[in-house]
Amino acid sequence: MARLAATANEALALPDQQISFTDPDSRSKATSGRSSDVIGYNVQTAVDTEAV
């Protein structure tokens, strides 16, 4: 119970208040369905047109 309380306090200290134990880069994302969440990624891509 002490480890669980420590983890809860750690999560509350984060900006998005989320911790993933399997993949630290994934976050809970809301979907269009009622009360259905998906653990996933917000992928962003950039292209440098000057590089060869």
mmCIF entry with sequence, helices, sheets and N, C-alpha, C, O atoms, coordinates in Angstrom:
data_MODEL
# 
_entry.id   MODEL 
# 
_entity.id                         1 
_entity.type                       polymer 
_entity.pdbx_number_of_molecules   1 
# 
_entity_poly.entity_id                      1 
_entity_poly.type                           'polypeptide(L)' 
_entity_poly.nstd_linkage                   no 
_entity_poly.nstd_monomer                   no 
_entity_poly.pdbx_seq_one_letter_code       MARLAATANEALALPDQQISFTDPDSRSKATSGRSSDVIGYNVQTAVDTEAV 
_entity_poly.pdbx_seq_one_letter_code_can   MARLAATANEALALPDQQISFTDPDSRSKATSGRSSDVIGYNVQTAVDTEAV 
_entity_poly.pdbx_strand_id                 A 
# 
loop_
_entity_poly_seq.entity_id 
_entity_poly_seq.num 
_entity_poly_seq.mon_id 
_entity_poly_seq.hetero 
1 1  MET n 
1 2  ALA n 
1 3  ARG n 
1 4  LEU n 
1 5  ALA n 
1 6  ALA n 
1 7  THR n 
1 8  ALA n 
1 9  ASN n 
1 10 GLU n 
1 11 ALA n 
1 12 LEU n 
1 13 ALA n 
1 14 LEU n 
1 15 PRO n 
1 16 ASP n 
1 17 GLN n 
1 18 GLN n 
1 19 ILE n 
1 20 SER n 
1 21 PHE n 
1 22 THR n 
1 23 ASP n 
1 24 PRO n 
1 25 ASP n 
1 26 SER n 
1 27 ARG n 
1 28 SER n 
1 29 LYS n 
1 30 ALA n 
1 31 THR n 
1 32 SER n 
1 33 GLY n 
1 34 ARG n 
1 35 SER n 
1 36 SER n 
1 37 ASP n 
1 38 VAL n 
1 39 ILE n 
1 40 GLY n 
1 41 TYR n 
1 42 ASN n 
1 43 VAL n 
1 44 GLN n 
1 45 THR n 
1 46 ALA n 
1 47 VAL n 
1 48 ASP n 
1 49 THR n 
1 50 GLU n 
1 51 ALA n 
1 52 VAL n 
# 
_struct_asym.id          A 
_struct_asym.entity_id   1 
# 
_struct_conf.conf_type_id            HELX_P 
_struct_conf.id                      HELX_P1 
_struct_conf.pdbx_PDB_helix_id       AA1 
_struct_conf.beg_label_comp_id       ALA 
_struct_conf.beg_label_asym_id       A 
_struct_conf.beg_label_seq_id        2 
_struct_conf.pdbx_beg_PDB_ins_code   ? 
_struct_conf.end_label_comp_id       ALA 
_struct_conf.end_label_asym_id       A 
_struct_conf.end_label_seq_id        13 
_struct_conf.pdbx_end_PDB_ins_code   ? 
_struct_conf.beg_auth_comp_id        ALA 
_struct_conf.beg_auth_asym_id        A 
_struct_conf.beg_auth_seq_id         2 
_struct_conf.end_auth_comp_id        ALA 
_struct_conf.end_auth_asym_id        A 
_struct_conf.end_auth_seq_id         13 
_struct_conf.pdbx_PDB_helix_class    1 
_struct_conf.details                 ? 
_struct_conf.pdbx_PDB_helix_length   12 
# 
_struct_conf_type.id          HELX_P 
_struct_conf_type.criteria    ? 
_struct_conf_type.reference   ? 
# 
_struct_sheet.id               AA1 
_struct_sheet.type             ? 
_struct_sheet.number_strands   2 
_struct_sheet.details          ? 
# 
_struct_sheet_order.sheet_id     AA1 
_struct_sheet_order.range_id_1   1 
_struct_sheet_order.range_id_2   2 
_struct_sheet_order.offset       ? 
_struct_sheet_order.sense        anti-parallel 
# 
loop_
_struct_sheet_range.sheet_id 
_struct_sheet_range.id 
_struct_sheet_range.beg_label_comp_id 
_struct_sheet_range.beg_label_asym_id 
_struct_sheet_range.beg_label_seq_id 
_struct_sheet_range.pdbx_beg_PDB_ins_code 
_struct_sheet_range.end_label_comp_id 
_struct_sheet_range.end_label_asym_id 
_struct_sheet_range.end_label_seq_id 
_struct_sheet_range.pdbx_end_PDB_ins_code 
_struct_sheet_range.beg_auth_comp_id 
_struct_sheet_range.beg_auth_asym_id 
_struct_sheet_range.beg_auth_seq_id 
_struct_sheet_range.end_auth_comp_id 
_struct_sheet_range.end_auth_asym_id 
_struct_sheet_range.end_auth_seq_id 
AA1 1 ARG A 27 ? ALA A 30 ? ARG A 27 ALA A 30 
AA1 2 ASP A 37 ? GLY A 40 ? ASP A 37 GLY A 40 
# 
loop_
_atom_site.group_PDB 
_atom_site.id 
_atom_site.type_symbol 
_atom_site.label_atom_id 
_atom_site.label_alt_id 
_atom_site.label_comp_id 
_atom_site.label_asym_id 
_atom_site.label_entity_id 
_atom_site.label_seq_id 
_atom_site.pdbx_PDB_ins_code 
_atom_site.Cartn_x 
_atom_site.Cartn_y 
_atom_site.Cartn_z 
_atom_site.occupancy 
_atom_site.B_iso_or_equiv 
_atom_site.pdbx_formal_charge 
_atom_site.auth_seq_id 
_atom_site.auth_comp_id 
_atom_site.auth_asym_id 
_atom_site.auth_atom_id 
_atom_site.pdbx_PDB_model_num 
ATOM 1   N N  . MET A 1 1  ? 0.824   -1.185 0.000   1.00 0.00 ? 1  MET A N  1 
ATOM 2   C CA . MET A 1 1  ? 0.000   0.000  0.000   1.00 0.00 ? 1  MET A CA 1 
ATOM 3   C C  . MET A 1 1  ? 0.874   1.256  0.000   1.00 0.00 ? 1  MET A C  1 
ATOM 4   O O  . MET A 1 1  ? 0.503   2.269  -0.594  1.00 0.00 ? 1  MET A O  1 
ATOM 5   N N  . ALA A 1 2  ? 2.014   1.194  0.654   1.00 0.00 ? 2  ALA A N  1 
ATOM 6   C CA . ALA A 1 2  ? 2.909   2.347  0.690   1.00 0.00 ? 2  ALA A CA 1 
ATOM 7   C C  . ALA A 1 2  ? 3.457   2.648  -0.707  1.00 0.00 ? 2  ALA A C  1 
ATOM 8   O O  . ALA A 1 2  ? 3.554   3.810  -1.102  1.00 0.00 ? 2  ALA A O  1 
ATOM 9   N N  . ARG A 1 3  ? 3.822   1.580  -1.467  1.00 0.00 ? 3  ARG A N  1 
ATOM 10  C CA . ARG A 1 3  ? 4.318   1.790  -2.830  1.00 0.00 ? 3  ARG A CA 1 
ATOM 11  C C  . ARG A 1 3  ? 3.240   2.365  -3.723  1.00 0.00 ? 3  ARG A C  1 
ATOM 12  O O  . ARG A 1 3  ? 3.527   3.209  -4.572  1.00 0.00 ? 3  ARG A O  1 
ATOM 13  N N  . LEU A 1 4  ? 2.000   1.922  -3.548  1.00 0.00 ? 4  LEU A N  1 
ATOM 14  C CA . LEU A 1 4  ? 0.893   2.442  -4.330  1.00 0.00 ? 4  LEU A CA 1 
ATOM 15  C C  . LEU A 1 4  ? 0.656   3.917  -4.023  1.00 0.00 ? 4  LEU A C  1 
ATOM 16  O O  . LEU A 1 4  ? 0.424   4.709  -4.935  1.00 0.00 ? 4  LEU A O  1 
ATOM 17  N N  . ALA A 1 5  ? 0.713   4.289  -2.752  1.00 0.00 ? 5  ALA A N  1 
ATOM 18  C CA . ALA A 1 5  ? 0.542   5.689  -2.366  1.00 0.00 ? 5  ALA A CA 1 
ATOM 19  C C  . ALA A 1 5  ? 1.674   6.547  -2.924  1.00 0.00 ? 5  ALA A C  1 
ATOM 20  O O  . ALA A 1 5  ? 1.442   7.671  -3.368  1.00 0.00 ? 5  ALA A O  1 
ATOM 21  N N  . ALA A 1 6  ? 2.893   6.023  -2.902  1.00 0.00 ? 6  ALA A N  1 
ATOM 22  C CA . ALA A 1 6  ? 4.029   6.768  -3.451  1.00 0.00 ? 6  ALA A CA 1 
ATOM 23  C C  . ALA A 1 6  ? 3.870   6.962  -4.956  1.00 0.00 ? 6  ALA A C  1 
ATOM 24  O O  . ALA A 1 6  ? 4.187   8.031  -5.477  1.00 0.00 ? 6  ALA A O  1 
ATOM 25  N N  . THR A 1 7  ? 3.382   5.939  -5.658  1.00 0.00 ? 7  THR A N  1 
ATOM 26  C CA . THR A 1 7  ? 3.159   6.034  -7.097  1.00 0.00 ? 7  THR A CA 1 
ATOM 27  C C  . THR A 1 7  ? 2.059   7.043  -7.400  1.00 0.00 ? 7  THR A C  1 
ATOM 28  O O  . THR A 1 7  ? 2.168   7.810  -8.357  1.00 0.00 ? 7  THR A O  1 
ATOM 29  N N  . ALA A 1 8  ? 1.008   7.049  -6.600  1.00 0.00 ? 8  ALA A N  1 
ATOM 30  C CA . ALA A 1 8  ? -0.077  8.016  -6.793  1.00 0.00 ? 8  ALA A CA 1 
ATOM 31  C C  . ALA A 1 8  ? 0.436   9.437  -6.598  1.00 0.00 ? 8  ALA A C  1 
ATOM 32  O O  . ALA A 1 8  ? 0.074   10.328 -7.367  1.00 0.00 ? 8  ALA A O  1 
ATOM 33  N N  . ASN A 1 9  ? 1.255   9.664  -5.606  1.00 0.00 ? 9  ASN A N  1 
ATOM 34  C CA . ASN A 1 9  ? 1.825   10.994 -5.372  1.00 0.00 ? 9  ASN A CA 1 
ATOM 35  C C  . ASN A 1 9  ? 2.754   11.397 -6.515  1.00 0.00 ? 9  ASN A C  1 
ATOM 36  O O  . ASN A 1 9  ? 2.792   12.562 -6.913  1.00 0.00 ? 9  ASN A O  1 
ATOM 37  N N  . GLU A 1 10 ? 3.501   10.431 -7.037  1.00 0.00 ? 10 GLU A N  1 
ATOM 38  C CA . GLU A 1 10 ? 4.392   10.705 -8.171  1.00 0.00 ? 10 GLU A CA 1 
ATOM 39  C C  . GLU A 1 10 ? 3.576   11.101 -9.402  1.00 0.00 ? 10 GLU A C  1 
ATOM 40  O O  . GLU A 1 10 ? 3.947   12.031 -10.118 1.00 0.00 ? 10 GLU A O  1 
ATOM 41  N N  . ALA A 1 11 ? 2.472   10.402 -9.648  1.00 0.00 ? 11 ALA A N  1 
ATOM 42  C CA . ALA A 1 11 ? 1.615   10.713 -10.798 1.00 0.00 ? 11 ALA A CA 1 
ATOM 43  C C  . ALA A 1 11 ? 0.997   12.093 -10.658 1.00 0.00 ? 11 ALA A C  1 
ATOM 44  O O  . ALA A 1 11 ? 0.908   12.831 -11.639 1.00 0.00 ? 11 ALA A O  1 
ATOM 45  N N  . LEU A 1 12 ? 0.573   12.450 -9.464  1.00 0.00 ? 12 LEU A N  1 
ATOM 46  C CA . LEU A 1 12 ? -0.043  13.765 -9.259  1.00 0.00 ? 12 LEU A CA 1 
ATOM 47  C C  . LEU A 1 12 ? 0.951   14.901 -9.477  1.00 0.00 ? 12 LEU A C  1 
ATOM 48  O O  . LEU A 1 12 ? 0.548   16.024 -9.782  1.00 0.00 ? 12 LEU A O  1 
ATOM 49  N N  . ALA A 1 13 ? 2.239   14.623 -9.324  1.00 0.00 ? 13 ALA A N  1 
ATOM 50  C CA . ALA A 1 13 ? 3.260   15.652 -9.505  1.00 0.00 ? 13 ALA A CA 1 
ATOM 51  C C  . ALA A 1 13 ? 3.580   15.897 -10.979 1.00 0.00 ? 13 ALA A C  1 
ATOM 52  O O  . ALA A 1 13 ? 4.199   16.908 -11.310 1.00 0.00 ? 13 ALA A O  1 
ATOM 53  N N  . LEU A 1 14 ? 3.166   14.983 -11.875 1.00 0.00 ? 14 LEU A N  1 
ATOM 54  C CA . LEU A 1 14 ? 3.441   15.135 -13.302 1.00 0.00 ? 14 LEU A CA 1 
ATOM 55  C C  . LEU A 1 14 ? 2.441   16.080 -13.946 1.00 0.00 ? 14 LEU A C  1 
ATOM 56  O O  . LEU A 1 14 ? 1.311   16.194 -13.470 1.00 0.00 ? 14 LEU A O  1 
ATOM 57  N N  . PRO A 1 15 ? 2.834   16.766 -15.027 1.00 0.00 ? 15 PRO A N  1 
ATOM 58  C CA . PRO A 1 15 ? 1.922   17.716 -15.678 1.00 0.00 ? 15 PRO A CA 1 
ATOM 59  C C  . PRO A 1 15 ? 0.615   17.085 -16.156 1.00 0.00 ? 15 PRO A C  1 
ATOM 60  O O  . PRO A 1 15 ? -0.449  17.687 -16.011 1.00 0.00 ? 15 PRO A O  1 
ATOM 61  N N  . ASP A 1 16 ? 0.683   15.879 -16.724 1.00 0.00 ? 16 ASP A N  1 
ATOM 62  C CA . ASP A 1 16 ? -0.539  15.238 -17.221 1.00 0.00 ? 16 ASP A CA 1 
ATOM 63  C C  . ASP A 1 16 ? -1.095  14.205 -16.244 1.00 0.00 ? 16 ASP A C  1 
ATOM 64  O O  . ASP A 1 16 ? -2.113  13.573 -16.527 1.00 0.00 ? 16 ASP A O  1 
ATOM 65  N N  . GLN A 1 17 ? -0.446  14.030 -15.113 1.00 0.00 ? 17 GLN A N  1 
ATOM 66  C CA . GLN A 1 17 ? -0.865  13.135 -14.032 1.00 0.00 ? 17 GLN A CA 1 
ATOM 67  C C  . GLN A 1 17 ? -1.089  11.704 -14.501 1.00 0.00 ? 17 GLN A C  1 
ATOM 68  O O  . GLN A 1 17 ? -2.040  11.051 -14.071 1.00 0.00 ? 17 GLN A O  1 
ATOM 69  N N  . GLN A 1 18 ? -0.213  11.210 -15.386 1.00 0.00 ? 18 GLN A N  1 
ATOM 70  C CA . GLN A 1 18 ? -0.312  9.853  -15.902 1.00 0.00 ? 18 GLN A CA 1 
ATOM 71  C C  . GLN A 1 18 ? 1.037   9.151  -15.803 1.00 0.00 ? 18 GLN A C  1 
ATOM 72  O O  . GLN A 1 18 ? 2.087   9.749  -16.039 1.00 0.00 ? 18 GLN A O  1 
ATOM 73  N N  . ILE A 1 19 ? 0.986   7.873  -15.450 1.00 0.00 ? 19 ILE A N  1 
ATOM 74  C CA . ILE A 1 19 ? 2.171   7.017  -15.451 1.00 0.00 ? 19 ILE A CA 1 
ATOM 75  C C  . ILE A 1 19 ? 1.814   5.733  -16.170 1.00 0.00 ? 19 ILE A C  1 
ATOM 76  O O  . ILE A 1 19 ? 0.794   5.115  -15.864 1.00 0.00 ? 19 ILE A O  1 
ATOM 77  N N  . SER A 1 20 ? 2.634   5.325  -17.121 1.00 0.00 ? 20 SER A N  1 
ATOM 78  C CA . SER A 1 20 ? 2.464   4.038  -17.783 1.00 0.00 ? 20 SER A CA 1 
ATOM 79  C C  . SER A 1 20 ? 3.606   3.143  -17.333 1.00 0.00 ? 20 SER A C  1 
ATOM 80  O O  . SER A 1 20 ? 4.777   3.490  -17.486 1.00 0.00 ? 20 SER A O  1 
ATOM 81  N N  . PHE A 1 21 ? 3.261   1.993  -16.780 1.00 0.00 ? 21 PHE A N  1 
ATOM 82  C CA . PHE A 1 21 ? 4.284   1.076  -16.285 1.00 0.00 ? 21 PHE A CA 1 
ATOM 83  C C  . PHE A 1 21 ? 4.915   0.261  -17.403 1.00 0.00 ? 21 PHE A C  1 
ATOM 84  O O  . PHE A 1 21 ? 6.022   -0.253 -17.236 1.00 0.00 ? 21 PHE A O  1 
ATOM 85  N N  . THR A 1 22 ? 4.235   0.131  -18.545 1.00 0.00 ? 22 THR A N  1 
ATOM 86  C CA . THR A 1 22 ? 4.774   -0.673 -19.641 1.00 0.00 ? 22 THR A CA 1 
ATOM 87  C C  . THR A 1 22 ? 5.515   0.143  -20.677 1.00 0.00 ? 22 THR A C  1 
ATOM 88  O O  . THR A 1 22 ? 6.478   -0.347 -21.266 1.00 0.00 ? 22 THR A O  1 
ATOM 89  N N  . ASP A 1 23 ? 5.091   1.387  -20.919 1.00 0.00 ? 23 ASP A N  1 
ATOM 90  C CA . ASP A 1 23 ? 5.739   2.246  -21.905 1.00 0.00 ? 23 ASP A CA 1 
ATOM 91  C C  . ASP A 1 23 ? 5.640   3.697  -21.437 1.00 0.00 ? 23 ASP A C  1 
ATOM 92  O O  . ASP A 1 23 ? 4.566   4.293  -21.515 1.00 0.00 ? 23 ASP A O  1 
ATOM 93  N N  . PRO A 1 24 ? 6.723   4.264  -20.959 1.00 0.00 ? 24 PRO A N  1 
ATOM 94  C CA . PRO A 1 24 ? 6.680   5.622  -20.405 1.00 0.00 ? 24 PRO A CA 1 
ATOM 95  C C  . PRO A 1 24 ? 6.279   6.706  -21.402 1.00 0.00 ? 24 PRO A C  1 
ATOM 96  O O  . PRO A 1 24 ? 5.889   7.798  -20.990 1.00 0.00 ? 24 PRO A O  1 
ATOM 97  N N  . ASP A 1 25 ? 6.366   6.429  -22.716 1.00 0.00 ? 25 ASP A N  1 
ATOM 98  C CA . ASP A 1 25 ? 6.015   7.432  -23.718 1.00 0.00 ? 25 ASP A CA 1 
ATOM 99  C C  . ASP A 1 25 ? 4.537   7.428  -24.086 1.00 0.00 ? 25 ASP A C  1 
ATOM 100 O O  . ASP A 1 25 ? 4.072   8.360  -24.742 1.00 0.00 ? 25 ASP A O  1 
ATOM 101 N N  . SER A 1 26 ? 3.791   6.411  -23.684 1.00 0.00 ? 26 SER A N  1 
ATOM 102 C CA . SER A 1 26 ? 2.372   6.336  -24.056 1.00 0.00 ? 26 SER A CA 1 
ATOM 103 C C  . SER A 1 26 ? 1.525   7.120  -23.053 1.00 0.00 ? 26 SER A C  1 
ATOM 104 O O  . SER A 1 26 ? 1.900   7.284  -21.892 1.00 0.00 ? 26 SER A O  1 
ATOM 105 N N  . ARG A 1 27 ? 0.373   7.599  -23.529 1.00 0.00 ? 27 ARG A N  1 
ATOM 106 C CA . ARG A 1 27 ? -0.563  8.357  -22.702 1.00 0.00 ? 27 ARG A CA 1 
ATOM 107 C C  . ARG A 1 27 ? -1.981  7.924  -23.014 1.00 0.00 ? 27 ARG A C  1 
ATOM 108 O O  . ARG A 1 27 ? -2.261  7.414  -24.099 1.00 0.00 ? 27 ARG A O  1 
ATOM 109 N N  . SER A 1 28 ? -2.858  8.126  -22.076 1.00 0.00 ? 28 SER A N  1 
ATOM 110 C CA . SER A 1 28 ? -4.267  7.832  -22.275 1.00 0.00 ? 28 SER A CA 1 
ATOM 111 C C  . SER A 1 28 ? -4.874  8.913  -23.158 1.00 0.00 ? 28 SER A C  1 
ATOM 112 O O  . SER A 1 28 ? -4.757  10.102 -22.863 1.00 0.00 ? 28 SER A O  1 
ATOM 113 N N  . LYS A 1 29 ? -5.525  8.495  -24.245 1.00 0.00 ? 29 LYS A N  1 
ATOM 114 C CA . LYS A 1 29 ? -6.150  9.420  -25.191 1.00 0.00 ? 29 LYS A CA 1 
ATOM 115 C C  . LYS A 1 29 ? -7.646  9.154  -25.222 1.00 0.00 ? 29 LYS A C  1 
ATOM 116 O O  . LYS A 1 29 ? -8.069  8.002  -25.321 1.00 0.00 ? 29 LYS A O  1 
ATOM 117 N N  . ALA A 1 30 ? -8.450  10.206 -25.138 1.00 0.00 ? 30 ALA A N  1 
ATOM 118 C CA . ALA A 1 30 ? -9.896  10.062 -25.216 1.00 0.00 ? 30 ALA A CA 1 
ATOM 119 C C  . ALA A 1 30 ? -10.305 9.732  -26.641 1.00 0.00 ? 30 ALA A C  1 
ATOM 120 O O  . ALA A 1 30 ? -9.700  10.213 -27.599 1.00 0.00 ? 30 ALA A O  1 
ATOM 121 N N  . THR A 1 31 ? -11.331 8.911  -26.772 1.00 0.00 ? 31 THR A N  1 
ATOM 122 C CA . THR A 1 31 ? -11.865 8.570  -28.084 1.00 0.00 ? 31 THR A CA 1 
ATOM 123 C C  . THR A 1 31 ? -13.274 9.144  -28.204 1.00 0.00 ? 31 THR A C  1 
ATOM 124 O O  . THR A 1 31 ? -13.782 9.752  -27.261 1.00 0.00 ? 31 THR A O  1 
ATOM 125 N N  . SER A 1 32 ? -13.894 8.956  -29.343 1.00 0.00 ? 32 SER A N  1 
ATOM 126 C CA . SER A 1 32 ? -15.222 9.516  -29.568 1.00 0.00 ? 32 SER A CA 1 
ATOM 127 C C  . SER A 1 32 ? -16.320 8.737  -28.843 1.00 0.00 ? 32 SER A C  1 
ATOM 128 O O  . SER A 1 32 ? -17.427 9.248  -28.674 1.00 0.00 ? 32 SER A O  1 
ATOM 129 N N  . GLY A 1 33 ? -16.027 7.512  -28.415 1.00 0.00 ? 33 GLY A N  1 
ATOM 130 C CA . GLY A 1 33 ? -17.022 6.714  -27.704 1.00 0.00 ? 33 GLY A CA 1 
ATOM 131 C C  . GLY A 1 33 ? -17.196 7.186  -26.267 1.00 0.00 ? 33 GLY A C  1 
ATOM 132 O O  . GLY A 1 33 ? -16.346 7.891  -25.723 1.00 0.00 ? 33 GLY A O  1 
ATOM 133 N N  . ARG A 1 34 ? -18.297 6.791  -25.671 1.00 0.00 ? 34 ARG A N  1 
ATOM 134 C CA . ARG A 1 34 ? -18.536 7.181  -24.276 1.00 0.00 ? 34 ARG A CA 1 
ATOM 135 C C  . ARG A 1 34 ? -17.603 6.415  -23.351 1.00 0.00 ? 34 ARG A C  1 
ATOM 136 O O  . ARG A 1 34 ? -17.525 5.188  -23.412 1.00 0.00 ? 34 ARG A O  1 
ATOM 137 N N  . SER A 1 35 ? -16.919 7.123  -22.521 1.00 0.00 ? 35 SER A N  1 
ATOM 138 C CA . SER A 1 35 ? -16.023 6.592  -21.490 1.00 0.00 ? 35 SER A CA 1 
ATOM 139 C C  . SER A 1 35 ? -15.073 5.513  -22.002 1.00 0.00 ? 35 SER A C  1 
ATOM 140 O O  . SER A 1 35 ? -14.768 4.563  -21.280 1.00 0.00 ? 35 SER A O  1 
ATOM 141 N N  . SER A 1 36 ? -14.612 5.649  -23.221 1.00 0.00 ? 36 SER A N  1 
ATOM 142 C CA . SER A 1 36 ? -13.626 4.699  -23.735 1.00 0.00 ? 36 SER A CA 1 
ATOM 143 C C  . SER A 1 36 ? -12.333 5.452  -24.003 1.00 0.00 ? 36 SER A C  1 
ATOM 144 O O  . SER A 1 36 ? -12.312 6.428  -24.752 1.00 0.00 ? 36 SER A O  1 
ATOM 145 N N  . ASP A 1 37 ? -11.270 4.992  -23.392 1.00 0.00 ? 37 ASP A N  1 
ATOM 146 C CA . ASP A 1 37 ? -9.959  5.590  -23.567 1.00 0.00 ? 37 ASP A CA 1 
ATOM 147 C C  . ASP A 1 37 ? -9.036  4.584  -24.234 1.00 0.00 ? 37 ASP A C  1 
ATOM 148 O O  . ASP A 1 37 ? -9.207  3.374  -24.087 1.00 0.00 ? 37 ASP A O  1 
ATOM 149 N N  . VAL A 1 38 ? -8.061  5.093  -24.964 1.00 0.00 ? 38 VAL A N  1 
ATOM 150 C CA . VAL A 1 38 ? -7.080  4.270  -25.641 1.00 0.00 ? 38 VAL A CA 1 
ATOM 151 C C  . VAL A 1 38 ? -5.706  4.715  -25.177 1.00 0.00 ? 38 VAL A C  1 
ATOM 152 O O  . VAL A 1 38 ? -5.433  5.913  -25.104 1.00 0.00 ? 38 VAL A O  1 
ATOM 153 N N  . ILE A 1 39 ? -4.843  3.769  -24.866 1.00 0.00 ? 39 ILE A N  1 
ATOM 154 C CA . ILE A 1 39 ? -3.465  4.100  -24.539 1.00 0.00 ? 39 ILE A CA 1 
ATOM 155 C C  . ILE A 1 39 ? -2.712  4.150  -25.862 1.00 0.00 ? 39 ILE A C  1 
ATOM 156 O O  . ILE A 1 39 ? -2.647  3.158  -26.588 1.00 0.00 ? 39 ILE A O  1 
ATOM 157 N N  . GLY A 1 40 ? -2.148  5.308  -26.167 1.00 0.00 ? 40 GLY A N  1 
ATOM 158 C CA . GLY A 1 40 ? -1.504  5.458  -27.465 1.00 0.00 ? 40 GLY A CA 1 
ATOM 159 C C  . GLY A 1 40 ? -0.500  6.594  -27.469 1.00 0.00 ? 40 GLY A C  1 
ATOM 160 O O  . GLY A 1 40 ? -0.017  7.022  -26.420 1.00 0.00 ? 40 GLY A O  1 
ATOM 161 N N  . TYR A 1 41 ? -0.194  7.076  -28.662 1.00 0.00 ? 41 TYR A N  1 
ATOM 162 C CA . TYR A 1 41 ? 0.821   8.085  -28.878 1.00 0.00 ? 41 TYR A CA 1 
ATOM 163 C C  . TYR A 1 41 ? 0.266   9.228  -29.712 1.00 0.00 ? 41 TYR A C  1 
ATOM 164 O O  . TYR A 1 41 ? -0.604  9.018  -30.558 1.00 0.00 ? 41 TYR A O  1 
ATOM 165 N N  . ASN A 1 42 ? 0.756   10.419 -29.480 1.00 0.00 ? 42 ASN A N  1 
ATOM 166 C CA . ASN A 1 42 ? 0.460   11.564 -30.323 1.00 0.00 ? 42 ASN A CA 1 
ATOM 167 C C  . ASN A 1 42 ? 1.703   11.777 -31.184 1.00 0.00 ? 42 ASN A C  1 
ATOM 168 O O  . ASN A 1 42 ? 2.656   12.431 -30.760 1.00 0.00 ? 42 ASN A O  1 
ATOM 169 N N  . VAL A 1 43 ? 1.686   11.229 -32.375 1.00 0.00 ? 43 VAL A N  1 
ATOM 170 C CA . VAL A 1 43 ? 2.859   11.244 -33.250 1.00 0.00 ? 43 VAL A CA 1 
ATOM 171 C C  . VAL A 1 43 ? 2.904   12.560 -34.017 1.00 0.00 ? 43 VAL A C  1 
ATOM 172 O O  . VAL A 1 43 ? 1.905   12.999 -34.588 1.00 0.00 ? 43 VAL A O  1 
ATOM 173 N N  . GLN A 1 44 ? 4.072   13.175 -34.020 1.00 0.00 ? 44 GLN A N  1 
ATOM 174 C CA . GLN A 1 44 ? 4.279   14.405 -34.777 1.00 0.00 ? 44 GLN A CA 1 
ATOM 175 C C  . GLN A 1 44 ? 5.501   14.208 -35.666 1.00 0.00 ? 44 GLN A C  1 
ATOM 176 O O  . GLN A 1 44 ? 6.499   13.625 -35.242 1.00 0.00 ? 44 GLN A O  1 
ATOM 177 N N  . THR A 1 45 ? 5.416   14.695 -36.894 1.00 0.00 ? 45 THR A N  1 
ATOM 178 C CA . THR A 1 45 ? 6.489   14.507 -37.863 1.00 0.00 ? 45 THR A CA 1 
ATOM 179 C C  . THR A 1 45 ? 6.899   15.854 -38.443 1.00 0.00 ? 45 THR A C  1 
ATOM 180 O O  . THR A 1 45 ? 6.065   16.730 -38.671 1.00 0.00 ? 45 THR A O  1 
ATOM 181 N N  . ALA A 1 46 ? 8.189   15.998 -38.674 1.00 0.00 ? 46 ALA A N  1 
ATOM 182 C CA . ALA A 1 46 ? 8.705   17.223 -39.302 1.00 0.00 ? 46 ALA A CA 1 
ATOM 183 C C  . ALA A 1 46 ? 9.611   16.817 -40.463 1.00 0.00 ? 46 ALA A C  1 
ATOM 184 O O  . ALA A 1 46 ? 10.260  15.772 -40.415 1.00 0.00 ? 46 ALA A O  1 
ATOM 185 N N  . VAL A 1 47 ? 9.651   17.646 -41.503 1.00 0.00 ? 47 VAL A N  1 
ATOM 186 C CA . VAL A 1 47 ? 10.480  17.390 -42.669 1.00 0.00 ? 47 VAL A CA 1 
ATOM 187 C C  . VAL A 1 47 ? 11.392  18.584 -42.887 1.00 0.00 ? 47 VAL A C  1 
ATOM 188 O O  . VAL A 1 47 ? 10.942  19.729 -42.910 1.00 0.00 ? 47 VAL A O  1 
ATOM 189 N N  . ASP A 1 48 ? 12.683  18.301 -43.045 1.00 0.00 ? 48 ASP A N  1 
ATOM 190 C CA . ASP A 1 48 ? 13.664  19.345 -43.336 1.00 0.00 ? 48 ASP A CA 1 
ATOM 191 C C  . ASP A 1 48 ? 13.913  19.333 -44.842 1.00 0.00 ? 48 ASP A C  1 
ATOM 192 O O  . ASP A 1 48 ? 14.557  18.421 -45.360 1.00 0.00 ? 48 ASP A O  1 
ATOM 193 N N  . THR A 1 49 ? 13.409  20.330 -45.531 1.00 0.00 ? 49 THR A N  1 
ATOM 194 C CA . THR A 1 49 ? 13.539  20.379 -46.995 1.00 0.00 ? 49 THR A CA 1 
ATOM 195 C C  . THR A 1 49 ? 14.933  20.808 -47.442 1.00 0.00 ? 49 THR A C  1 
ATOM 196 O O  . THR A 1 49 ? 15.269  20.666 -48.617 1.00 0.00 ? 49 THR A O  1 
ATOM 197 N N  . GLU A 1 50 ? 15.740  21.325 -46.540 1.00 0.00 ? 50 GLU A N  1 
ATOM 198 C CA . GLU A 1 50 ? 17.085  21.753 -46.897 1.00 0.00 ? 50 GLU A CA 1 
ATOM 199 C C  . GLU A 1 50 ? 18.098  20.622 -46.793 1.00 0.00 ? 50 GLU A C  1 
ATOM 200 O O  . GLU A 1 50 ? 19.147  20.690 -47.434 1.00 0.00 ? 50 GLU A O  1 
ATOM 201 N N  . ALA A 1 51 ? 17.827  19.608 -46.026 1.00 0.00 ? 51 ALA A N  1 
ATOM 202 C CA . ALA A 1 51 ? 18.779  18.512 -45.844 1.00 0.00 ? 51 ALA A CA 1 
ATOM 203 C C  . ALA A 1 51 ? 18.735  17.560 -47.033 1.00 0.00 ? 51 ALA A C  1 
ATOM 204 O O  . ALA A 1 51 ? 17.695  17.391 -47.669 1.00 0.00 ? 51 ALA A O  1 
ATOM 205 N N  . VAL A 1 52 ? 19.852  16.954 -47.317 1.00 0.00 ? 52 VAL A N  1 
ATOM 206 C CA . VAL A 1 52 ? 19.923  16.024 -48.446 1.00 0.00 ? 52 VAL A CA 1 
ATOM 207 C C  . VAL A 1 52 ? 19.775  14.618 -47.949 1.00 0.00 ? 52 VAL A C  1 
ATOM 208 O O  . VAL A 1 52 ? 19.807  13.676 -48.742 1.00 0.00 ? 52 VAL A O  1 
# 
